[in-house]
Structure formats: C-alpha cells, structure tokens
Amino acid sequence: MTIIMTLLDTAMRISELCTIKLEDVQLDEGMIKISGKGNKERFVPMGRQIQWLLLQYINRYRSKPAKCNNNLLFITE
C-alpha cells in the first residue's frame, strides 16, 4: 500500500521509486530526492499521509539493517 500511495501522491515513475535511498527521504521537510531520466536529480514534495506511511514503513521494515547492507528504501527479502 505504501508503494502505491507514494506513486499516486508524488506522480513519480516506477523506475524512480525503485532507486530511492533511505537518505533521499526527508520526512521533516516533506520531500523526496529522486534521480530521474538522465540521472537528473529533483526534489518531489509529498503529502502528510505519505510522510506518515513512510515513517511507519521505515520503522517497521527498515529499523533493522538489511542483510545485504542495501540502503534502498523499498527492499524485498
């Protein structure tokens, strides 16, 4: 649900969402740094609901270090 809501709220591409790193998410400022086409970086605003969802996701699924030391926001086992 978090992935879909983030896509809808920010209107970013799926490929952009897949490359977001934990340090790219600025929950306090309500912004996400995205590396888009041609490796151009831009900041995308996110709404309060997405901020809350991402905070919950990070606390629940990313609170422990990943086994492979992956710093991507969305990971799978």
Secondary structure, 3 states (H helix, E strand, C coil): CHHHHHHHHHCCCHHHHCCCEHHHEECCCCEEEEECHHHCEEEEECCHHHHHHHHHHHHHHCCCCCCCCCCECCCCC
